[in-house]
Amino acid sequence: MASVNNNMKERSICPACRIKPVAICNRRGGKEHYRNRCDQCYRKNRKPAVAGWIRSGYKKKEKCEKCGYRFMHGEQAVVAHVDGNIDNNSWVNLKTVCLNCQIAIKHSNLPWKISGGLVPD
């Protein structure tokens, strides 16, 4: 049973449904190889979800558009929707902000919404 838990640590979550772990493709030489989606999503041919701002062609800027912080890594930047509508992906409505400004926006009276978080169905 301990080996199952060790193998589970290596398996990532399915990017399409974000619920189940990715499926095991095969086992060779005592090592497991994984697919890029879970069994259910693989059978239904579900593709991983892509944010609307990515589909619209928007690219994150090199620095925060609120405070001017220059990002060292892409993970330090998030995309905010200025009008609060996450379905409005026009480039005028999108701003790149740092994680510190993300928290400040959340606690301010600004209507901005940060995309990329989990949204209920």
A tleap script that builds the chain and sets N, CA, C and O, in Angstrom:
source leaprc.protein.ff14SB
mol = sequence {
  NMET ALA SER VAL ASN ASN ASN MET LYS GLU
  ARG SER ILE CYS PRO ALA CYS ARG ILE LYS
  PRO VAL ALA ILE CYS ASN ARG ARG GLY GLY
  LYS GLU HIE TYR ARG ASN ARG CYS ASP GLN
  CYS TYR ARG LYS ASN ARG LYS PRO ALA VAL
  ALA GLY TRP ILE ARG SER GLY TYR LYS LYS
  LYS GLU LYS CYS GLU LYS CYS GLY TYR ARG
  PHE MET HIE GLY GLU GLN ALA VAL VAL ALA
  HIE VAL ASP GLY ASN ILE ASP ASN ASN SER
  TRP VAL ASN LEU LYS THR VAL CYS LEU ASN
  CYS GLN ILE ALA ILE LYS HIE SER ASN LEU
  PRO TRP LYS ILE SER GLY GLY LEU VAL PRO
  CASP
}
set mol.1.N position { 0.815 -1.197 0.000 }
set mol.1.CA position { 0.000 0.000 0.000 }
set mol.1.C position { 0.856 1.257 0.000 }
set mol.1.O position { 0.456 2.281 -0.554 }
set mol.2.N position { 2.035 1.189 0.618 }
set mol.2.CA position { 2.900 2.358 0.664 }
set mol.2.C position { 3.385 2.751 -0.722 }
set mol.2.O position { 3.572 3.936 -1.001 }
set mol.3.N position { 3.593 1.754 -1.609 }
set mol.3.CA position { 4.052 2.067 -2.958 }
set mol.3.C position { 2.994 2.827 -3.746 }
set mol.3.O position { 3.333 3.648 -4.599 }
set mol.4.N position { 1.723 2.567 -3.477 }
set mol.4.CA position { 0.646 3.288 -4.156 }
set mol.4.C position { 0.696 4.761 -3.780 }
set mol.4.O position { 0.538 5.630 -4.637 }
set mol.5.N position { 0.916 5.043 -2.500 }
set mol.5.CA position { 0.987 6.436 -2.061 }
set mol.5.C position { 2.188 7.145 -2.667 }
set mol.5.O position { 2.096 8.322 -3.016 }
set mol.6.N position { 3.326 6.443 -2.799 }
set mol.6.CA position { 4.495 7.064 -3.413 }
set mol.6.C position { 4.231 7.375 -4.880 }
set mol.6.O position { 4.648 8.420 -5.380 }
set mol.7.N position { 3.534 6.464 -5.579 }
set mol.7.CA position { 3.218 6.702 -6.979 }
set mol.7.C position { 2.225 7.842 -7.128 }
set mol.7.O position { 2.299 8.595 -8.098 }
set mol.8.N position { 1.307 7.985 -6.198 }
set mol.8.CA position { 0.303 9.048 -6.276 }
set mol.8.C position { 0.943 10.425 -6.175 }
set mol.8.O position { 0.409 11.391 -6.719 }
set mol.9.N position { 2.087 10.533 -5.484 }
set mol.9.CA position { 2.752 11.823 -5.354 }
set mol.9.C position { 3.238 12.319 -6.710 }
set mol.9.O position { 3.282 13.528 -6.939 }
set mol.10.N position { 3.607 11.403 -7.622 }
set mol.10.CA position { 4.118 11.781 -8.925 }
set mol.10.C position { 3.008 12.173 -9.891 }
set mol.10.O position { 3.260 12.913 -10.841 }
set mol.11.N position { 1.792 11.696 -9.671 }
set mol.11.CA position { 0.694 11.958 -10.598 }
set mol.11.C position { 0.129 13.350 -10.371 }
set mol.11.O position { -0.152 13.753 -9.242 }
set mol.12.N position { -0.028 14.063 -11.456 }
set mol.12.CA position { -0.618 15.393 -11.355 }
set mol.12.C position { -2.125 15.313 -11.598 }
set mol.12.O position { -2.643 14.269 -11.995 }
set mol.13.N position { -2.804 16.395 -11.364 }
set mol.13.CA position { -4.253 16.476 -11.569 }
set mol.13.C position { -4.527 16.747 -13.046 }
set mol.13.O position { -3.773 17.464 -13.704 }
set mol.14.N position { -5.597 16.175 -13.554 }
set mol.14.CA position { -6.001 16.341 -14.954 }
set mol.14.C position { -6.264 17.826 -15.232 }
set mol.14.O position { -7.054 18.444 -14.518 }
set mol.15.N position { -5.620 18.419 -16.254 }
set mol.15.CA position { -5.840 19.834 -16.540 }
set mol.15.C position { -7.209 20.130 -17.157 }
set mol.15.O position { -7.650 21.279 -17.160 }
set mol.16.N position { -7.882 19.099 -17.679 }
set mol.16.CA position { -9.185 19.320 -18.315 }
set mol.16.C position { -10.305 19.413 -17.283 }
set mol.16.O position { -11.080 20.369 -17.297 }
set mol.17.N position { -10.397 18.423 -16.383 }
set mol.17.CA position { -11.489 18.436 -15.397 }
set mol.17.C position { -11.042 18.987 -14.045 }
set mol.17.O position { -11.880 19.411 -13.249 }
set mol.18.N position { -9.749 18.989 -13.773 }
set mol.18.CA position { -9.161 19.476 -12.516 }
set mol.18.C position { -9.702 18.759 -11.279 }
set mol.18.O position { -9.775 19.335 -10.193 }
set mol.19.N position { -10.087 17.472 -11.466 }
set mol.19.CA position { -10.616 16.699 -10.351 }
set mol.19.C position { -9.805 15.429 -10.126 }
set mol.19.O position { -9.296 15.196 -9.030 }
set mol.20.N position { -9.690 14.619 -11.156 }
set mol.20.CA position { -9.049 13.306 -11.044 }
set mol.20.C position { -7.571 13.394 -11.397 }
set mol.20.O position { -7.146 14.306 -12.107 }
set mol.21.N position { -6.778 12.423 -10.887 }
set mol.21.CA position { -5.373 12.375 -11.311 }
set mol.21.C position { -5.262 11.866 -12.741 }
set mol.21.O position { -6.159 11.183 -13.235 }
set mol.22.N position { -4.166 12.197 -13.398 }
set mol.22.CA position { -3.954 11.741 -14.766 }
set mol.22.C position { -3.873 10.220 -14.809 }
set mol.22.O position { -3.522 9.586 -13.814 }
set mol.23.N position { -4.199 9.633 -15.964 }
set mol.23.CA position { -4.250 8.178 -16.112 }
set mol.23.C position { -2.853 7.601 -16.288 }
set mol.23.O position { -1.944 8.264 -16.788 }
set mol.24.N position { -2.705 6.342 -15.861 }
set mol.24.CA position { -1.463 5.611 -16.075 }
set mol.24.C position { -1.491 5.074 -17.498 }
set mol.24.O position { -2.438 4.389 -17.884 }
set mol.25.N position { -0.482 5.372 -18.265 }
set mol.25.CA position { -0.416 4.916 -19.652 }
set mol.25.C position { 0.184 3.512 -19.715 }
set mol.25.O position { -0.395 2.618 -20.333 }
set mol.26.N position { 1.349 3.311 -19.075 }
set mol.26.CA position { 1.973 1.991 -19.025 }
set mol.26.C position { 3.005 1.938 -17.913 }
set mol.26.O position { 3.341 2.949 -17.297 }
set mol.27.N position { 3.496 0.732 -17.674 }
set mol.27.CA position { 4.539 0.522 -16.670 }
set mol.27.C position { 5.701 -0.177 -17.355 }
set mol.27.O position { 5.531 -1.259 -17.916 }
set mol.28.N position { 6.879 0.430 -17.313 }
set mol.28.CA position { 8.075 -0.167 -17.899 }
set mol.28.C position { 9.219 -0.044 -16.926 }
set mol.28.O position { 9.445 1.015 -16.341 }
set mol.29.N position { 9.938 -1.130 -16.756 }
set mol.29.CA position { 11.123 -1.097 -15.896 }
set mol.29.C position { 10.828 -0.656 -14.481 }
set mol.29.O position { 11.665 -0.015 -13.845 }
set mol.30.N position { 9.644 -0.990 -13.973 }
set mol.30.CA position { 9.272 -0.623 -12.614 }
set mol.30.C position { 8.857 0.834 -12.465 }
set mol.30.O position { 8.633 1.295 -11.346 }
set mol.31.N position { 8.751 1.565 -13.566 }
set mol.31.CA position { 8.348 2.965 -13.501 }
set mol.31.C position { 7.041 3.152 -14.258 }
set mol.31.O position { 6.843 2.577 -15.328 }
set mol.32.N position { 6.158 3.956 -13.694 }
set mol.32.CA position { 4.870 4.243 -14.333 }
set mol.32.C position { 4.991 5.484 -15.215 }
set mol.32.O position { 5.650 6.458 -14.853 }
set mol.33.N position { 4.346 5.428 -16.373 }
set mol.33.CA position { 4.297 6.563 -17.286 }
set mol.33.C position { 2.844 7.002 -17.373 }
set mol.33.O position { 1.938 6.169 -17.410 }
set mol.34.N position { 2.623 8.314 -17.405 }
set mol.34.CA position { 1.271 8.856 -17.307 }
set mol.34.C position { 0.843 9.557 -18.587 }
set mol.34.O position { 1.671 10.053 -19.351 }
set mol.35.N position { -0.474 9.586 -18.805 }
set mol.35.CA position { -1.058 10.363 -19.879 }
set mol.35.C position { -1.145 11.817 -19.424 }
set mol.35.O position { -0.805 12.143 -18.287 }
set mol.36.N position { -1.601 12.676 -20.317 }
set mol.36.CA position { -1.714 14.088 -19.935 }
set mol.36.C position { -3.103 14.432 -19.402 }
set mol.36.O position { -3.335 15.567 -18.986 }
set mol.37.N position { -4.048 13.458 -19.407 }
set mol.37.CA position { -5.400 13.663 -18.867 }
set mol.37.C position { -5.853 12.410 -18.126 }
set mol.37.O position { -5.220 11.360 -18.238 }
set mol.38.N position { -6.948 12.513 -17.369 }
set mol.38.CA position { -7.503 11.355 -16.675 }
set mol.38.C position { -8.227 10.458 -17.687 }
set mol.38.O position { -8.456 10.860 -18.828 }
set mol.39.N position { -8.585 9.238 -17.260 }
set mol.39.CA position { -9.254 8.284 -18.156 }
set mol.39.C position { -10.538 8.848 -18.737 }
set mol.39.O position { -10.781 8.741 -19.939 }
set mol.40.N position { -11.358 9.446 -17.890 }
set mol.40.CA position { -12.658 9.952 -18.331 }
set mol.40.C position { -12.491 11.053 -19.383 }
set mol.40.O position { -13.173 11.033 -20.408 }
set mol.41.N position { -11.607 11.996 -19.146 }
set mol.41.CA position { -11.391 13.082 -20.103 }
set mol.41.C position { -10.724 12.560 -21.369 }
set mol.41.O position { -10.983 13.066 -22.461 }
set mol.42.N position { -9.869 11.555 -21.232 }
set mol.42.CA position { -9.215 10.966 -22.391 }
set mol.42.C position { -10.249 10.297 -23.299 }
set mol.42.O position { -10.185 10.433 -24.521 }
set mol.43.N position { -11.204 9.571 -22.698 }
set mol.43.CA position { -12.258 8.906 -23.475 }
set mol.43.C position { -13.198 9.912 -24.129 }
set mol.43.O position { -13.627 9.716 -25.266 }
set mol.44.N position { -13.519 10.987 -23.416 }
set mol.44.CA position { -14.423 12.003 -23.959 }
set mol.44.C position { -13.693 12.999 -24.856 }
set mol.44.O position { -14.314 13.874 -25.460 }
set mol.45.N position { -12.369 12.858 -24.939 }
set mol.45.CA position { -11.527 13.728 -25.746 }
set mol.45.C position { -11.652 15.191 -25.329 }
set mol.45.O position { -11.651 16.089 -26.171 }
set mol.46.N position { -11.758 15.420 -24.027 }
set mol.46.CA position { -11.818 16.783 -23.497 }
set mol.46.C position { -10.442 17.412 -23.543 }
set mol.46.O position { -9.445 16.786 -23.182 }
set mol.47.N position { -10.398 18.623 -23.978 }
set mol.47.CA position { -9.146 19.379 -24.020 }
set mol.47.C position { -9.016 20.197 -22.736 }
set mol.47.O position { -10.025 20.583 -22.146 }
set mol.48.N position { -7.774 20.467 -22.293 }
set mol.48.CA position { -7.602 21.315 -21.114 }
set mol.48.C position { -8.210 22.700 -21.337 }
set mol.48.O position { -8.160 23.249 -22.437 }
set mol.49.N position { -8.778 23.243 -20.278 }
set mol.49.CA position { -9.413 24.558 -20.360 }
set mol.49.C position { -8.361 25.636 -20.597 }
set mol.49.O position { -7.288 25.621 -19.994 }
set mol.50.N position { -8.683 26.557 -21.474 }
set mol.50.CA position { -7.787 27.680 -21.777 }
set mol.50.C position { -8.524 28.958 -21.425 }
set mol.50.O position { -9.678 29.145 -21.808 }
set mol.51.N position { -7.854 29.835 -20.696 }
set mol.51.CA position { -8.468 31.093 -20.283 }
set mol.51.C position { -8.833 31.926 -21.507 }
set mol.51.O position { -8.147 31.887 -22.528 }
set mol.52.N position { -9.918 32.676 -21.389 }
set mol.52.CA position { -10.399 33.505 -22.486 }
set mol.52.C position { -9.401 34.541 -22.930 }
set mol.52.O position { -9.306 34.829 -24.123 }
set mol.53.N position { -8.643 35.117 -21.995 }
set mol.53.CA position { -7.666 36.134 -22.367 }
set mol.53.C position { -6.531 35.534 -23.180 }
set mol.53.O position { -5.925 36.233 -23.993 }
set mol.54.N position { -6.224 34.241 -22.978 }
set mol.54.CA position { -5.205 33.583 -23.791 }
set mol.54.C position { -5.742 33.362 -25.203 }
set mol.54.O position { -5.038 33.588 -26.187 }
set mol.55.N position { -7.012 32.912 -25.293 }
set mol.55.CA position { -7.632 32.694 -26.605 }
set mol.55.C position { -7.724 33.987 -27.404 }
set mol.55.O position { -7.660 33.962 -28.633 }
set mol.56.N position { -7.874 35.125 -26.714 }
set mol.56.CA position { -7.980 36.411 -27.422 }
set mol.56.C position { -6.620 36.908 -27.916 }
set mol.56.O position { -6.560 37.884 -28.664 }
set mol.57.N position { -5.525 36.253 -27.509 }
set mol.57.CA position { -4.197 36.639 -27.972 }
set mol.57.C position { -3.466 37.595 -27.051 }
set mol.57.O position { -2.382 38.065 -27.395 }
set mol.58.N position { -4.031 37.899 -25.880 }
set mol.58.CA position { -3.388 38.818 -24.933 }
set mol.58.C position { -2.154 38.147 -24.325 }
set mol.58.O position { -2.202 36.969 -23.969 }
set mol.59.N position { -1.076 38.871 -24.207 }
set mol.59.CA position { 0.153 38.387 -23.564 }
set mol.59.C position { 0.397 39.197 -22.302 }
set mol.59.O position { 0.187 40.410 -22.282 }
set mol.60.N position { 0.844 38.518 -21.245 }
set mol.60.CA position { 1.168 39.220 -20.003 }
set mol.60.C position { 2.321 40.189 -20.258 }
set mol.60.O position { 3.250 39.885 -21.007 }
set mol.61.N position { 2.248 41.340 -19.633 }
set mol.61.CA position { 3.294 42.357 -19.765 }
set mol.61.C position { 4.498 41.973 -18.896 }
set mol.61.O position { 4.417 41.048 -18.088 }
set mol.62.N position { 5.608 42.688 -19.070 }
set mol.62.CA position { 6.821 42.418 -18.311 }
set mol.62.C position { 6.795 43.042 -16.924 }
set mol.62.O position { 7.588 42.665 -16.061 }
set mol.63.N position { 5.883 44.002 -16.699 }
set mol.63.CA position { 5.787 44.624 -15.378 }
set mol.63.C position { 4.327 44.883 -15.034 }
set mol.63.O position { 3.463 44.932 -15.910 }
set mol.64.N position { 4.071 45.048 -13.736 }
set mol.64.CA position { 2.721 45.284 -13.223 }
set mol.64.C position { 2.211 46.622 -13.735 }
set mol.64.O position { 2.913 47.631 -13.668 }
set mol.65.N position { 0.981 46.623 -14.247 }
set mol.65.CA position { 0.406 47.856 -14.775 }
set mol.65.C position { -0.212 48.722 -13.682 }
set mol.65.O position { -0.724 49.804 -13.969 }
set mol.66.N position { -0.170 48.262 -12.434 }
set mol.66.CA position { -0.707 49.049 -11.322 }
set mol.66.C position { 0.418 49.706 -10.525 }
set mol.66.O position { 0.344 50.895 -10.212 }
set mol.67.N position { 1.474 48.925 -10.191 }
set mol.67.CA position { 2.547 49.478 -9.352 }
set mol.67.C position { 3.897 49.573 -10.062 }
set mol.67.O position { 4.808 50.229 -9.558 }
set mol.68.N position { 4.043 48.928 -11.226 }
set mol.68.CA position { 5.294 49.014 -11.973 }
set mol.68.C position { 6.330 47.962 -11.625 }
set mol.68.O position { 7.446 48.018 -12.143 }
set mol.69.N position { 6.005 47.007 -10.767 }
set mol.69.CA position { 6.949 45.946 -10.397 }
set mol.69.C position { 7.326 45.134 -11.631 }
set mol.69.O position { 6.453 44.707 -12.387 }
set mol.70.N position { 8.636 44.920 -11.839 }
set mol.70.CA position { 9.117 44.129 -12.976 }
set mol.70.C position { 9.200 42.664 -12.540 }
set mol.70.O position { 9.853 42.339 -11.548 }
set mol.71.N position { 8.534 41.790 -13.287 }
set mol.71.CA position { 8.443 40.372 -12.925 }
set mol.71.C position { 9.743 39.640 -13.228 }
set mol.71.O position { 10.364 39.846 -14.271 }
set mol.72.N position { 10.144 38.774 -12.286 }
set mol.72.CA position { 11.295 37.907 -12.503 }
set mol.72.C position { 10.839 36.584 -13.121 }
set mol.72.O position { 11.587 35.950 -13.865 }
set mol.73.N position { 9.606 36.172 -12.807 }
set mol.73.CA position { 9.035 34.922 -13.305 }
set mol.73.C position { 7.606 35.200 -13.763 }
set mol.73.O position { 6.933 36.080 -13.225 }
set mol.74.N position { 7.150 34.446 -14.754 }
set mol.74.CA position { 5.803 34.623 -15.271 }
set mol.74.C position { 4.723 34.310 -14.261 }
set mol.74.O position { 3.609 34.822 -14.369 }
set mol.75.N position { 5.039 33.460 -13.258 }
set mol.75.CA position { 4.060 33.097 -12.240 }
set mol.75.C position { 3.744 34.242 -11.295 }
set mol.75.O position { 2.773 34.169 -10.541 }
set mol.76.N position { 4.546 35.299 -11.321 }
set mol.76.CA position { 4.307 36.445 -10.453 }
set mol.76.C position { 3.250 37.384 -11.021 }
set mol.76.O position { 2.838 38.335 -10.357 }
set mol.77.N position { 2.813 37.118 -12.247 }
set mol.77.CA position { 1.848 37.993 -12.914 }
set mol.77.C position { 0.513 37.284 -13.078 }
set mol.77.O position { 0.464 36.084 -13.347 }
set mol.78.N position { -0.576 38.040 -12.912 }
set mol.78.CA position { -1.927 37.547 -13.175 }
set mol.78.C position { -2.629 38.576 -14.055 }
set mol.78.O position { -2.214 39.732 -14.139 }
set mol.79.N position { -3.695 38.133 -14.707 }
set mol.79.CA position { -4.442 39.020 -15.596 }
set mol.79.C position { -5.738 39.424 -14.912 }
set mol.79.O position { -6.475 38.580 -14.403 }
set mol.80.N position { -6.007 40.725 -14.908 }
set mol.80.CA position { -7.222 41.256 -14.276 }
set mol.80.C position { -8.141 41.831 -15.353 }
set mol.80.O position { -7.683 42.390 -16.350 }
set mol.81.N position { -9.449 41.679 -15.128 }
set mol.81.CA position { -10.471 42.259 -16.000 }
set mol.81.C position { -10.962 43.536 -15.331 }
set mol.81.O position { -11.560 43.484 -14.256 }
set mol.82.N position { -10.714 44.679 -15.959 }
set mol.82.CA position { -10.977 45.988 -15.361 }
set mol.82.C position { -12.463 46.204 -15.086 }
set mol.82.O position { -12.819 46.726 -14.030 }
set mol.83.N position { -13.334 45.812 -16.013 }
set mol.83.CA position { -14.760 46.071 -15.824 }
set mol.83.C position { -15.443 45.022 -14.949 }
set mol.83.O position { -16.641 45.131 -14.684 }
set mol.84.N position { -14.707 44.009 -14.497 }
set mol.84.CA position { -15.274 42.977 -13.628 }
set mol.84.C position { -15.951 41.849 -14.369 }
set mol.84.O position { -16.403 40.895 -13.736 }
set mol.85.N position { -16.040 41.918 -15.695 }
set mol.85.CA position { -16.678 40.887 -16.505 }
set mol.85.C position { -15.592 39.986 -17.083 }
set mol.85.O position { -14.859 40.407 -17.978 }
set mol.86.N position { -15.473 38.750 -16.585 }
set mol.86.CA position { -14.414 37.859 -17.049 }
set mol.86.C position { -14.668 37.324 -18.458 }
set mol.86.O position { -13.790 36.690 -19.043 }
set mol.87.N position { -15.843 37.569 -19.004 }
set mol.87.CA position { -16.137 37.165 -20.378 }
set mol.87.C position { -15.736 38.245 -21.387 }
set mol.87.O position { -15.688 37.976 -22.588 }
set mol.88.N position { -15.449 39.451 -20.919 }
set mol.88.CA position { -15.028 40.549 -21.785 }
set mol.88.C position { -13.505 40.487 -21.921 }
set mol.88.O position { -12.779 40.969 -21.051 }
set mol.89.N position { -13.027 39.891 -23.018 }
set mol.89.CA position { -11.594 39.688 -23.206 }
set mol.89.C position { -10.985 40.645 -24.208 }
set mol.89.O position { -9.999 40.310 -24.863 }
set mol.90.N position { -11.563 41.842 -24.339 }
set mol.90.CA position { -10.936 42.844 -25.205 }
set mol.90.C position { -9.668 43.338 -24.491 }
set mol.90.O position { -9.625 43.428 -23.264 }
set mol.91.N position { -8.662 43.647 -25.273 }
set mol.91.CA position { -7.378 44.022 -24.686 }
set mol.91.C position { -7.450 45.292 -23.855 }
set mol.91.O position { -6.629 45.487 -22.958 }
set mol.92.N position { -8.406 46.149 -24.131 }
set mol.92.CA position { -8.584 47.368 -23.351 }
set mol.92.C position { -9.034 47.025 -21.934 }
set mol.92.O position { -8.746 47.758 -20.988 }
set mol.93.N position { -9.738 45.908 -21.795 }
set mol.93.CA position { -10.275 45.493 -20.502 }
set mol.93.C position { -9.281 44.677 -19.676 }
set mol.93.O position { -9.536 44.432 -18.497 }
set mol.94.N position { -8.165 44.251 -20.250 }
set mol.94.CA position { -7.226 43.359 -19.571 }
set mol.94.C position { -6.005 44.129 -19.075 }
set mol.94.O position { -5.454 44.967 -19.789 }
set mol.95.N position { -5.592 43.834 -17.844 }
set mol.95.CA position { -4.400 44.451 -17.250 }
set mol.95.C position { -3.572 43.356 -16.580 }
set mol.95.O position { -4.126 42.442 -15.970 }
set mol.96.N position { -2.252 43.448 -16.692 }
set mol.96.CA position { -1.337 42.531 -16.020 }
set mol.96.C position { -0.953 43.148 -14.682 }
set mol.96.O position { -0.460 44.275 -14.630 }
set mol.97.N position { -1.182 42.406 -13.598 }
set mol.97.CA position { -0.861 42.910 -12.262 }
set mol.97.C position { -0.036 41.881 -11.496 }
set mol.97.O position { -0.079 40.689 -11.802 }
set mol.98.N position { 0.711 42.345 -10.504 }
set mol.98.CA position { 1.518 41.452 -9.665 }
set mol.98.C position { 0.633 40.830 -8.580 }
set mol.98.O position { -0.516 41.230 -8.392 }
set mol.99.N position { 1.183 39.861 -7.882 }
set mol.99.CA position { 0.417 39.177 -6.844 }
set mol.99.C position { 0.083 40.092 -5.673 }
set mol.99.O position { -0.963 39.930 -5.045 }
set mol.100.N position { 0.957 41.051 -5.367 }
set mol.100.CA position { 0.660 42.005 -4.292 }
set mol.100.C position { -0.524 42.885 -4.666 }
set mol.100.O position { -1.415 43.119 -3.850 }
set mol.101.N position { -0.530 43.367 -5.898 }
set mol.101.CA position { -1.653 44.203 -6.352 }
set mol.101.C position { -2.932 43.391 -6.472 }
set mol.101.O position { -4.028 43.926 -6.308 }
set mol.102.N position { -2.795 42.096 -6.757 }
set mol.102.CA position { -3.973 41.230 -6.812 }
set mol.102.C position { -4.696 41.240 -5.463 }
set mol.102.O position { -5.922 41.331 -5.410 }
set mol.103.N position { -3.941 41.149 -4.393 }
set mol.103.CA position { -4.535 41.169 -3.053 }
set mol.103.C position { -5.121 42.549 -2.756 }
set mol.103.O position { -6.206 42.655 -2.185 }
set mol.104.N position { -4.405 43.604 -3.143 }
set mol.104.CA position { -4.907 44.967 -2.923 }
set mol.104.C position { -6.200 45.199 -3.700 }
set mol.104.O position { -7.119 45.837 -3.186 }
set mol.105.N position { -6.284 44.696 -4.916 }
set mol.105.CA position { -7.491 44.838 -5.732 }
set mol.105.C position { -8.654 44.096 -5.091 }
set mol.105.O position { -9.784 44.583 -5.069 }
set mol.106.N position { -8.358 42.912 -4.571 }
set mol.106.CA position { -9.402 42.096 -3.936 }
set mol.106.C position { -10.021 42.817 -2.744 }
set mol.106.O position { -11.227 42.711 -2.521 }
set mol.107.N position { -9.216 43.549 -1.974 }
set mol.107.CA position { -9.703 44.225 -0.772 }
set mol.107.C position { -10.099 45.679 -1.012 }
set mol.107.O position { -10.467 46.381 -0.070 }
set mol.108.N position { -10.029 46.137 -2.257 }
set mol.108.CA position { -10.413 47.521 -2.550 }
set mol.108.C position { -11.831 47.547 -3.124 }
set mol.108.O position { -12.477 46.508 -3.256 }
set mol.109.N position { -12.291 48.716 -3.453 }
set mol.109.CA position { -13.625 48.872 -4.042 }
set mol.109.C position { -13.597 48.807 -5.569 }
set mol.109.O position { -14.615 49.046 -6.218 }
set mol.110.N position { -12.442 48.485 -6.142 }
set mol.110.CA position { -12.350 48.383 -7.599 }
set mol.110.C position { -13.169 47.195 -8.090 }
set mol.110.O position { -13.194 46.159 -7.426 }
set mol.111.N position { -13.838 47.315 -9.233 }
set mol.111.CA position { -14.640 46.203 -9.747 }
set mol.111.C position { -13.809 45.148 -10.465 }
set mol.111.O position { -14.375 44.198 -11.007 }
set mol.112.N position { -12.487 45.282 -10.488 }
set mol.112.CA position { -11.629 44.368 -11.229 }
set mol.112.C position { -11.829 42.932 -10.758 }
set mol.112.O position { -12.051 42.688 -9.572 }
set mol.113.N position { -11.751 41.984 -11.688 }
set mol.113.CA position { -11.804 40.553 -11.383 }
set mol.113.C position { -10.525 39.922 -11.909 }
set mol.113.O position { -10.075 40.241 -13.009 }
set mol.114.N position { -9.947 39.039 -11.132 }
set mol.114.CA position { -8.725 38.342 -11.523 }
set mol.114.C position { -9.127 37.042 -12.196 }
set mol.114.O position { -9.869 36.252 -11.612 }
set mol.115.N position { -8.651 36.804 -13.418 }
set mol.115.CA position { -8.994 35.561 -14.110 }
set mol.115.C position { -8.018 34.475 -13.712 }
set mol.115.O position { -6.946 34.755 -13.175 }
set mol.116.N position { -8.392 33.236 -13.976 }
set mol.116.CA position { -7.531 32.107 -13.682 }
set mol.116.C position { -7.931 31.365 -12.432 }
set mol.116.O position { -7.467 30.244 -12.226 }
set mol.117.N position { -8.771 31.934 -11.586 }
set mol.117.CA position { -9.245 31.227 -10.405 }
set mol.117.C position { -10.337 30.247 -10.773 }
set mol.117.O position { -10.883 30.301 -11.875 }
set mol.118.N position { -10.654 29.370 -9.871 }
set mol.118.CA position { -11.720 28.412 -10.128 }
set mol.118.C position { -13.061 29.126 -10.053 }
set mol.118.O position { -13.336 29.863 -9.107 }
set mol.119.N position { -13.871 28.899 -11.043 }
set mol.119.CA position { -15.195 29.521 -11.129 }
set mol.119.C position { -16.224 28.414 -11.087 }
set mol.119.O position { -16.095 27.436 -11.823 }
set mol.120.N position { -17.264 28.538 -10.233 }
set mol.120.CA position { -18.279 27.482 -10.187 }
set mol.120.C position { -19.010 27.352 -11.510 }
set mol.120.O position { -19.218 28.337 -12.219 }
set mol.121.N position { -19.398 26.117 -11.836 }
set mol.121.CA position { -20.127 25.848 -13.101 }
set mol.121.C position { -21.517 26.413 -13.077 }
set mol.121.O position { -22.255 26.276 -14.053 }
savepdb mol mol.pdb
quit
